[in-house]
Amino acid sequence: MQGDSPSTYAQLAARRIIFVTMLTFAFAAIATLAGNPTLSLQICMGGAVIGILVFVLGGLAVAANRDNSE
């Protein structure tokens, strides 16, 4: 790797985690404002599961593409 620059795979994984989190909270807020807090909690839990999956798969992609030629 070049100095302290993050890999493109790490950046892509971070962007996906942020996108999933923002989208999940937006839908959860809509469900809460519509008067359905149970659905809101279900949406949050589903988003958390998807975020964890993206985190794990992104971490594996970063580890697989790491440059060990130091």
PDB file of N, CA, C and O in Angstrom:
ATOM      1  N   MET A   1       0.843  -1.187   0.000  1.00  0.00           N
ATOM      2  CA  MET A   1       0.000   0.000   0.000  1.00  0.00           C
ATOM      3  C   MET A   1       0.878   1.236   0.000  1.00  0.00           C
ATOM      4  O   MET A   1       2.069   1.159   0.302  1.00  0.00           O
ATOM      5  N   GLN A   2       0.304   2.354  -0.332  1.00  0.00           N
ATOM      6  CA  GLN A   2       1.053   3.593  -0.452  1.00  0.00           C
ATOM      7  C   GLN A   2       0.871   4.426   0.808  1.00  0.00           C
ATOM      8  O   GLN A   2      -0.132   5.124   0.964  1.00  0.00           O
ATOM      9  N   GLY A   3       1.830   4.349   1.684  1.00  0.00           N
ATOM     10  CA  GLY A   3       1.771   5.156   2.896  1.00  0.00           C
ATOM     11  C   GLY A   3       0.579   4.798   3.766  1.00  0.00           C
ATOM     12  O   GLY A   3       0.346   3.630   4.078  1.00  0.00           O
ATOM     13  N   ASP A   4      -0.172   5.826   4.154  1.00  0.00           N
ATOM     14  CA  ASP A   4      -1.331   5.623   5.013  1.00  0.00           C
ATOM     15  C   ASP A   4      -2.648   5.705   4.242  1.00  0.00           C
ATOM     16  O   ASP A   4      -3.708   5.820   4.857  1.00  0.00           O
ATOM     17  N   SER A   5      -2.603   5.651   2.915  1.00  0.00           N
ATOM     18  CA  SER A   5      -3.836   5.779   2.146  1.00  0.00           C
ATOM     19  C   SER A   5      -4.670   4.507   2.272  1.00  0.00           C
ATOM     20  O   SER A   5      -4.144   3.404   2.128  1.00  0.00           O
ATOM     21  N   PRO A   6      -5.971   4.655   2.542  1.00  0.00           N
ATOM     22  CA  PRO A   6      -6.824   3.476   2.672  1.00  0.00           C
ATOM     23  C   PRO A   6      -7.052   2.813   1.319  1.00  0.00           C
ATOM     24  O   PRO A   6      -7.024   3.470   0.279  1.00  0.00           O
ATOM     25  N   SER A   7      -7.273   1.528   1.349  1.00  0.00           N
ATOM     26  CA  SER A   7      -7.506   0.813   0.097  1.00  0.00           C
ATOM     27  C   SER A   7      -8.878   1.162  -0.462  1.00  0.00           C
ATOM     28  O   SER A   7      -9.761   1.616   0.265  1.00  0.00           O
ATOM     29  N   THR A   8      -9.040   0.947  -1.737  1.00  0.00           N
ATOM     30  CA  THR A   8     -10.332   1.243  -2.368  1.00  0.00           C
ATOM     31  C   THR A   8     -11.408   0.306  -1.848  1.00  0.00           C
ATOM     32  O   THR A   8     -12.576   0.690  -1.775  1.00  0.00           O
ATOM     33  N   TYR A   9     -11.039  -0.915  -1.485  1.00  0.00           N
ATOM     34  CA  TYR A   9     -12.026  -1.855  -0.940  1.00  0.00           C
ATOM     35  C   TYR A   9     -12.519  -1.395   0.427  1.00  0.00           C
ATOM     36  O   TYR A   9     -13.701  -1.531   0.744  1.00  0.00           O
ATOM     37  N   ALA A  10     -11.616  -0.852   1.233  1.00  0.00           N
ATOM     38  CA  ALA A  10     -12.016  -0.345   2.545  1.00  0.00           C
ATOM     39  C   ALA A  10     -12.935   0.862   2.397  1.00  0.00           C
ATOM     40  O   ALA A  10     -13.916   0.989   3.130  1.00  0.00           O
ATOM     41  N   GLN A  11     -12.628   1.740   1.463  1.00  0.00           N
ATOM     42  CA  GLN A  11     -13.476   2.904   1.232  1.00  0.00           C
ATOM     43  C   GLN A  11     -14.859   2.482   0.739  1.00  0.00           C
ATOM     44  O   GLN A  11     -15.871   3.030   1.177  1.00  0.00           O
ATOM     45  N   LEU A  12     -14.902   1.520  -0.159  1.00  0.00           N
ATOM     46  CA  LEU A  12     -16.176   1.048  -0.691  1.00  0.00           C
ATOM     47  C   LEU A  12     -17.016   0.390   0.395  1.00  0.00           C
ATOM     48  O   LEU A  12     -18.225   0.613   0.456  1.00  0.00           O
ATOM     49  N   ALA A  13     -16.399  -0.412   1.250  1.00  0.00           N
ATOM     50  CA  ALA A  13     -17.121  -1.048   2.344  1.00  0.00           C
ATOM     51  C   ALA A  13     -17.657  -0.001   3.320  1.00  0.00           C
ATOM     52  O   ALA A  13     -18.792  -0.109   3.784  1.00  0.00           O
ATOM     53  N   ALA A  14     -16.848   1.005   3.631  1.00  0.00           N
ATOM     54  CA  ALA A  14     -17.299   2.054   4.552  1.00  0.00           C
ATOM     55  C   ALA A  14     -18.468   2.837   3.962  1.00  0.00           C
ATOM     56  O   ALA A  14     -19.420   3.164   4.670  1.00  0.00           O
ATOM     57  N   ARG A  15     -18.396   3.137   2.676  1.00  0.00           N
ATOM     58  CA  ARG A  15     -19.503   3.862   2.039  1.00  0.00           C
ATOM     59  C   ARG A  15     -20.787   3.044   2.050  1.00  0.00           C
ATOM     60  O   ARG A  15     -21.871   3.589   2.256  1.00  0.00           O
ATOM     61  N   ARG A  16     -20.668   1.751   1.833  1.00  0.00           N
ATOM     62  CA  ARG A  16     -21.866   0.900   1.841  1.00  0.00           C
ATOM     63  C   ARG A  16     -22.466   0.801   3.232  1.00  0.00           C
ATOM     64  O   ARG A  16     -23.688   0.815   3.380  1.00  0.00           O
ATOM     65  N   ILE A  17     -21.624   0.702   4.257  1.00  0.00           N
ATOM     66  CA  ILE A  17     -22.141   0.647   5.623  1.00  0.00           C
ATOM     67  C   ILE A  17     -22.860   1.949   5.965  1.00  0.00           C
ATOM     68  O   ILE A  17     -23.937   1.923   6.562  1.00  0.00           O
ATOM     69  N   ILE A  18     -22.277   3.077   5.595  1.00  0.00           N
ATOM     70  CA  ILE A  18     -22.902   4.371   5.860  1.00  0.00           C
ATOM     71  C   ILE A  18     -24.223   4.492   5.104  1.00  0.00           C
ATOM     72  O   ILE A  18     -25.211   4.973   5.659  1.00  0.00           O
ATOM     73  N   PHE A  19     -24.248   4.061   3.849  1.00  0.00           N
ATOM     74  CA  PHE A  19     -25.469   4.143   3.044  1.00  0.00           C
ATOM     75  C   PHE A  19     -26.578   3.279   3.642  1.00  0.00           C
ATOM     76  O   PHE A  19     -27.716   3.733   3.762  1.00  0.00           O
ATOM     77  N   VAL A  20     -26.259   2.042   4.017  1.00  0.00           N
ATOM     78  CA  VAL A  20     -27.266   1.153   4.602  1.00  0.00           C
ATOM     79  C   VAL A  20     -27.788   1.734   5.903  1.00  0.00           C
ATOM     80  O   VAL A  20     -28.991   1.682   6.163  1.00  0.00           O
ATOM     81  N   THR A  21     -26.910   2.285   6.723  1.00  0.00           N
ATOM     82  CA  THR A  21     -27.329   2.859   7.998  1.00  0.00           C
ATOM     83  C   THR A  21     -28.252   4.058   7.793  1.00  0.00           C
ATOM     84  O   THR A  21     -29.288   4.164   8.449  1.00  0.00           O
ATOM     85  N   MET A  22     -27.883   4.954   6.891  1.00  0.00           N
ATOM     86  CA  MET A  22     -28.715   6.136   6.650  1.00  0.00           C
ATOM     87  C   MET A  22     -30.074   5.753   6.075  1.00  0.00           C
ATOM     88  O   MET A  22     -31.100   6.304   6.475  1.00  0.00           O
ATOM     89  N   LEU A  23     -30.082   4.818   5.145  1.00  0.00           N
ATOM     90  CA  LEU A  23     -31.336   4.386   4.533  1.00  0.00           C
ATOM     91  C   LEU A  23     -32.235   3.697   5.555  1.00  0.00           C
ATOM     92  O   LEU A  23     -33.448   3.908   5.570  1.00  0.00           O
ATOM     93  N   THR A  24     -31.639   2.881   6.399  1.00  0.00           N
ATOM     94  CA  THR A  24     -32.404   2.182   7.433  1.00  0.00           C
ATOM     95  C   THR A  24     -33.040   3.164   8.407  1.00  0.00           C
ATOM     96  O   THR A  24     -34.220   3.038   8.736  1.00  0.00           O
ATOM     97  N   PHE A  25     -32.270   4.133   8.865  1.00  0.00           N
ATOM     98  CA  PHE A  25     -32.824   5.095   9.813  1.00  0.00           C
ATOM     99  C   PHE A  25     -33.897   5.970   9.168  1.00  0.00           C
ATOM    100  O   PHE A  25     -34.838   6.386   9.843  1.00  0.00           O
ATOM    101  N   ALA A  26     -33.768   6.249   7.894  1.00  0.00           N
ATOM    102  CA  ALA A  26     -34.796   7.020   7.199  1.00  0.00           C
ATOM    103  C   ALA A  26     -36.110   6.247   7.159  1.00  0.00           C
ATOM    104  O   ALA A  26     -37.165   6.801   7.467  1.00  0.00           O
ATOM    105  N   PHE A  27     -36.052   4.976   6.782  1.00  0.00           N
ATOM    106  CA  PHE A  27     -37.276   4.162   6.750  1.00  0.00           C
ATOM    107  C   PHE A  27     -37.846   3.942   8.139  1.00  0.00           C
ATOM    108  O   PHE A  27     -39.065   3.914   8.310  1.00  0.00           O
ATOM    109  N   ALA A  28     -36.979   3.783   9.138  1.00  0.00           N
ATOM    110  CA  ALA A  28     -37.443   3.613  10.509  1.00  0.00           C
ATOM    111  C   ALA A  28     -38.127   4.880  11.008  1.00  0.00           C
ATOM    112  O   ALA A  28     -39.134   4.805  11.712  1.00  0.00           O
ATOM    113  N   ALA A  29     -37.591   6.037  10.652  1.00  0.00           N
ATOM    114  CA  ALA A  29     -38.223   7.304  11.053  1.00  0.00           C
ATOM    115  C   ALA A  29     -39.590   7.461  10.390  1.00  0.00           C
ATOM    116  O   ALA A  29     -40.541   7.922  11.022  1.00  0.00           O
ATOM    117  N   ILE A  30     -39.684   7.083   9.134  1.00  0.00           N
ATOM    118  CA  ILE A  30     -40.980   7.155   8.438  1.00  0.00           C
ATOM    119  C   ILE A  30     -41.992   6.242   9.116  1.00  0.00           C
ATOM    120  O   ILE A  30     -43.142   6.631   9.317  1.00  0.00           O
ATOM    121  N   ALA A  31     -41.569   5.022   9.472  1.00  0.00           N
ATOM    122  CA  ALA A  31     -42.481   4.095  10.141  1.00  0.00           C
ATOM    123  C   ALA A  31     -42.901   4.614  11.508  1.00  0.00           C
ATOM    124  O   ALA A  31     -44.052   4.447  11.911  1.00  0.00           O
ATOM    125  N   THR A  32     -41.976   5.241  12.222  1.00  0.00           N
ATOM    126  CA  THR A  32     -42.311   5.795  13.530  1.00  0.00           C
ATOM    127  C   THR A  32     -43.295   6.951  13.402  1.00  0.00           C
ATOM    128  O   THR A  32     -44.260   7.035  14.161  1.00  0.00           O
ATOM    129  N   LEU A  33     -43.055   7.832  12.452  1.00  0.00           N
ATOM    130  CA  LEU A  33     -43.962   8.967  12.259  1.00  0.00           C
ATOM    131  C   LEU A  33     -45.331   8.517  11.767  1.00  0.00           C
ATOM    132  O   LEU A  33     -46.329   9.203  11.988  1.00  0.00           O
ATOM    133  N   ALA A  34     -45.381   7.371  11.101  1.00  0.00           N
ATOM    134  CA  ALA A  34     -46.665   6.832  10.646  1.00  0.00           C
ATOM    135  C   ALA A  34     -47.409   6.136  11.779  1.00  0.00           C
ATOM    136  O   ALA A  34     -48.550   5.711  11.598  1.00  0.00           O
ATOM    137  N   GLY A  35     -46.780   6.014  12.942  1.00  0.00           N
ATOM    138  CA  GLY A  35     -47.457   5.448  14.104  1.00  0.00           C
ATOM    139  C   GLY A  35     -47.245   3.955  14.281  1.00  0.00           C
ATOM    140  O   GLY A  35     -48.074   3.288  14.900  1.00  0.00           O
ATOM    141  N   ASN A  36     -46.164   3.421  13.757  1.00  0.00           N
ATOM    142  CA  ASN A  36     -45.925   1.991  13.868  1.00  0.00           C
ATOM    143  C   ASN A  36     -44.516   1.744  14.436  1.00  0.00           C
ATOM    144  O   ASN A  36     -43.585   1.466  13.680  1.00  0.00           O
ATOM    145  N   PRO A  37     -44.361   1.844  15.763  1.00  0.00           N
ATOM    146  CA  PRO A  37     -43.024   1.677  16.351  1.00  0.00           C
ATOM    147  C   PRO A  37     -42.491   0.243  16.244  1.00  0.00           C
ATOM    148  O   PRO A  37     -41.277   0.040  16.213  1.00  0.00           O
ATOM    149  N   THR A  38     -43.373  -0.740  16.188  1.00  0.00           N
ATOM    150  CA  THR A  38     -42.917  -2.126  16.055  1.00  0.00           C
ATOM    151  C   THR A  38     -42.238  -2.342  14.713  1.00  0.00           C
ATOM    152  O   THR A  38     -41.180  -2.966  14.637  1.00  0.00           O
ATOM    153  N   LEU A  39     -42.844  -1.832  13.666  1.00  0.00           N
ATOM    154  CA  LEU A  39     -42.233  -1.936  12.339  1.00  0.00           C
ATOM    155  C   LEU A  39     -40.911  -1.178  12.298  1.00  0.00           C
ATOM    156  O   LEU A  39     -39.958  -1.612  11.650  1.00  0.00           O
ATOM    157  N   SER A  40     -40.859  -0.053  12.984  1.00  0.00           N
ATOM    158  CA  SER A  40     -39.628   0.728  13.041  1.00  0.00           C
ATOM    159  C   SER A  40     -38.486  -0.074  13.667  1.00  0.00           C
ATOM    160  O   SER A  40     -37.364  -0.054  13.162  1.00  0.00           O
ATOM    161  N   LEU A  41     -38.768  -0.778  14.763  1.00  0.00           N
ATOM    162  CA  LEU A  41     -37.753  -1.612  15.404  1.00  0.00           C
ATOM    163  C   LEU A  41     -37.332  -2.768  14.501  1.00  0.00           C
ATOM    164  O   LEU A  41     -36.157  -3.135  14.463  1.00  0.00           O
ATOM    165  N   GLN A  42     -38.283  -3.336  13.781  1.00  0.00           N
ATOM    166  CA  GLN A  42     -37.948  -4.420  12.861  1.00  0.00           C
ATOM    167  C   GLN A  42     -37.056  -3.921  11.732  1.00  0.00           C
ATOM    168  O   GLN A  42     -36.122  -4.611  11.324  1.00  0.00           O
ATOM    169  N   ILE A  43     -37.340  -2.733  11.229  1.00  0.00           N
ATOM    170  CA  ILE A  43     -36.503  -2.147  10.183  1.00  0.00           C
ATOM    171  C   ILE A  43     -35.100  -1.889  10.712  1.00  0.00           C
ATOM    172  O   ILE A  43     -34.118  -2.158  10.021  1.00  0.00           O
ATOM    173  N   CYS A  44     -34.996  -1.369  11.932  1.00  0.00           N
ATOM    174  CA  CYS A  44     -33.671  -1.110  12.524  1.00  0.00           C
ATOM    175  C   CYS A  44     -32.876  -2.399  12.700  1.00  0.00           C
ATOM    176  O   CYS A  44     -31.678  -2.432  12.419  1.00  0.00           O
ATOM    177  N   MET A  45     -33.526  -3.446  13.157  1.00  0.00           N
ATOM    178  CA  MET A  45     -32.826  -4.724  13.347  1.00  0.00           C
ATOM    179  C   MET A  45     -32.396  -5.310  11.998  1.00  0.00           C
ATOM    180  O   MET A  45     -31.294  -5.845  11.880  1.00  0.00           O
ATOM    181  N   GLY A  46     -33.243  -5.213  10.999  1.00  0.00           N
ATOM    182  CA  GLY A  46     -32.874  -5.688   9.669  1.00  0.00           C
ATOM    183  C   GLY A  46     -31.712  -4.904   9.097  1.00  0.00           C
ATOM    184  O   GLY A  46     -30.808  -5.478   8.490  1.00  0.00           O
ATOM    185  N   GLY A  47     -31.730  -3.599   9.288  1.00  0.00           N
ATOM    186  CA  GLY A  47     -30.621  -2.767   8.827  1.00  0.00           C
ATOM    187  C   GLY A  47     -29.331  -3.079   9.555  1.00  0.00           C
ATOM    188  O   GLY A  47     -28.254  -3.048   8.960  1.00  0.00           O
ATOM    189  N   ALA A  48     -29.432  -3.382  10.845  1.00  0.00           N
ATOM    190  CA  ALA A  48     -28.239  -3.747  11.611  1.00  0.00           C
ATOM    191  C   ALA A  48     -27.643  -5.052  11.096  1.00  0.00           C
ATOM    192  O   ALA A  48     -26.424  -5.184  10.987  1.00  0.00           O
ATOM    193  N   VAL A  49     -28.505  -6.015  10.781  1.00  0.00           N
ATOM    194  CA  VAL A  49     -28.019  -7.290  10.249  1.00  0.00           C
ATOM    195  C   VAL A  49     -27.342  -7.088   8.896  1.00  0.00           C
ATOM    196  O   VAL A  49     -26.278  -7.651   8.641  1.00  0.00           O
ATOM    197  N   ILE A  50     -27.952  -6.295   8.041  1.00  0.00           N
ATOM    198  CA  ILE A  50     -27.359  -6.022   6.727  1.00  0.00           C
ATOM    199  C   ILE A  50     -26.033  -5.269   6.900  1.00  0.00           C
ATOM    200  O   ILE A  50     -25.060  -5.564   6.206  1.00  0.00           O
ATOM    201  N   GLY A  51     -25.992  -4.302   7.820  1.00  0.00           N
ATOM    202  CA  GLY A  51     -24.762  -3.566   8.074  1.00  0.00           C
ATOM    203  C   GLY A  51     -23.641  -4.468   8.568  1.00  0.00           C
ATOM    204  O   GLY A  51     -22.489  -4.307   8.165  1.00  0.00           O
ATOM    205  N   ILE A  52     -23.971  -5.417   9.439  1.00  0.00           N
ATOM    206  CA  ILE A  52     -22.964  -6.349   9.942  1.00  0.00           C
ATOM    207  C   ILE A  52     -22.470  -7.248   8.816  1.00  0.00           C
ATOM    208  O   ILE A  52     -21.273  -7.522   8.723  1.00  0.00           O
ATOM    209  N   LEU A  53     -23.385  -7.712   7.956  1.00  0.00           N
ATOM    210  CA  LEU A  53     -22.965  -8.534   6.820  1.00  0.00           C
ATOM    211  C   LEU A  53     -22.029  -7.767   5.891  1.00  0.00           C
ATOM    212  O   LEU A  53     -21.017  -8.303   5.441  1.00  0.00           O
ATOM    213  N   VAL A  54     -22.371  -6.515   5.607  1.00  0.00           N
ATOM    214  CA  VAL A  54     -21.507  -5.699   4.753  1.00  0.00           C
ATOM    215  C   VAL A  54     -20.161  -5.475   5.431  1.00  0.00           C
ATOM    216  O   VAL A  54     -19.123  -5.502   4.770  1.00  0.00           O
ATOM    217  N   PHE A  55     -20.171  -5.254   6.739  1.00  0.00           N
ATOM    218  CA  PHE A  55     -18.931  -5.054   7.488  1.00  0.00           C
ATOM    219  C   PHE A  55     -18.033  -6.288   7.408  1.00  0.00           C
ATOM    220  O   PHE A  55     -16.834  -6.172   7.158  1.00  0.00           O
ATOM    221  N   VAL A  56     -18.611  -7.460   7.618  1.00  0.00           N
ATOM    222  CA  VAL A  56     -17.828  -8.704   7.592  1.00  0.00           C
ATOM    223  C   VAL A  56     -17.313  -8.988   6.184  1.00  0.00           C
ATOM    224  O   VAL A  56     -16.131  -9.279   6.000  1.00  0.00           O
ATOM    225  N   LEU A  57     -18.200  -8.903   5.189  1.00  0.00           N
ATOM    226  CA  LEU A  57     -17.775  -9.177   3.817  1.00  0.00           C
ATOM    227  C   LEU A  57     -16.773  -8.138   3.323  1.00  0.00           C
ATOM    228  O   LEU A  57     -15.836  -8.475   2.600  1.00  0.00           O
ATOM    229  N   GLY A  58     -16.965  -6.885   3.705  1.00  0.00           N
ATOM    230  CA  GLY A  58     -16.001  -5.843   3.346  1.00  0.00           C
ATOM    231  C   GLY A  58     -14.653  -6.075   3.999  1.00  0.00           C
ATOM    232  O   GLY A  58     -13.613  -5.861   3.377  1.00  0.00           O
ATOM    233  N   GLY A  59     -14.667  -6.513   5.256  1.00  0.00           N
ATOM    234  CA  GLY A  59     -13.420  -6.826   5.941  1.00  0.00           C
ATOM    235  C   GLY A  59     -12.685  -7.982   5.285  1.00  0.00           C
ATOM    236  O   GLY A  59     -11.459  -7.965   5.173  1.00  0.00           O
ATOM    237  N   LEU A  60     -13.439  -8.986   4.853  1.00  0.00           N
ATOM    238  CA  LEU A  60     -12.818 -10.099   4.142  1.00  0.00           C
ATOM    239  C   LEU A  60     -12.232  -9.652   2.810  1.00  0.00           C
ATOM    240  O   LEU A  60     -11.160 -10.109   2.416  1.00  0.00           O
ATOM    241  N   ALA A  61     -12.939  -8.754   2.111  1.00  0.00           N
ATOM    242  CA  ALA A  61     -12.431  -8.252   0.830  1.00  0.00           C
ATOM    243  C   ALA A  61     -11.164  -7.438   1.026  1.00  0.00           C
ATOM    244  O   ALA A  61     -10.225  -7.548   0.238  1.00  0.00           O
ATOM    245  N   VAL A  62     -11.131  -6.620   2.071  1.00  0.00           N
ATOM    246  CA  VAL A  62      -9.934  -5.827   2.363  1.00  0.00           C
ATOM    247  C   VAL A  62      -8.771  -6.745   2.734  1.00  0.00           C
ATOM    248  O   VAL A  62      -7.644  -6.533   2.287  1.00  0.00           O
ATOM    249  N   ALA A  63      -9.041  -7.760   3.547  1.00  0.00           N
ATOM    250  CA  ALA A  63      -7.980  -8.686   3.945  1.00  0.00           C
ATOM    251  C   ALA A  63      -7.464  -9.490   2.754  1.00  0.00           C
ATOM    252  O   ALA A  63      -6.268  -9.764   2.660  1.00  0.00           O
ATOM    253  N   ALA A  64      -8.360  -9.867   1.850  1.00  0.00           N
ATOM    254  CA  ALA A  64      -7.950 -10.654   0.693  1.00  0.00           C
ATOM    255  C   ALA A  64      -7.122  -9.836  -0.295  1.00  0.00           C
ATOM    256  O   ALA A  64      -6.282 -10.389  -1.005  1.00  0.00           O
ATOM    257  N   ASN A  65      -7.350  -8.547  -0.345  1.00  0.00           N
ATOM    258  CA  ASN A  65      -6.665  -7.691  -1.311  1.00  0.00           C
ATOM    259  C   ASN A  65      -5.556  -6.867  -0.673  1.00  0.00           C
ATOM    260  O   ASN A  65      -5.107  -5.880  -1.257  1.00  0.00           O
ATOM    261  N   ARG A  66      -5.121  -7.246   0.483  1.00  0.00           N
ATOM    262  CA  ARG A  66      -4.062  -6.508   1.181  1.00  0.00           C
ATOM    263  C   ARG A  66      -2.713  -6.805   0.545  1.00  0.00           C
ATOM    264  O   ARG A  66      -2.408  -7.942   0.184  1.00  0.00           O
ATOM    265  N   ASP A  67      -1.928  -5.770   0.421  1.00  0.00           N
ATOM    266  CA  ASP A  67      -0.589  -5.901  -0.159  1.00  0.00           C
ATOM    267  C   ASP A  67       0.400  -6.200   0.954  1.00  0.00           C
ATOM    268  O   ASP A  67       0.629  -5.360   1.824  1.00  0.00           O
ATOM    269  N   ASN A  68       0.984  -7.383   0.933  1.00  0.00           N
ATOM    270  CA  ASN A  68       1.921  -7.786   1.991  1.00  0.00           C
ATOM    271  C   ASN A  68       3.365  -7.738   1.532  1.00  0.00           C
ATOM    272  O   ASN A  68       4.194  -8.498   2.033  1.00  0.00           O
ATOM    273  N   SER A  69       3.683  -6.869   0.598  1.00  0.00           N
ATOM    274  CA  SER A  69       5.047  -6.810   0.055  1.00  0.00           C
ATOM    275  C   SER A  69       5.914  -5.777   0.762  1.00  0.00           C
ATOM    276  O   SER A  69       6.629  -5.020   0.105  1.00  0.00           O
ATOM    277  N   GLU A  70       5.862  -5.734   2.068  1.00  0.00           N
ATOM    278  CA  GLU A  70       6.652  -4.764   2.834  1.00  0.00           C
ATOM    279  C   GLU A  70       7.993  -5.313   3.190  1.00  0.00           C
ATOM    280  O   GLU A  70       8.788  -4.630   3.835  1.00  0.00           O
TER     281      GLU A  70
END
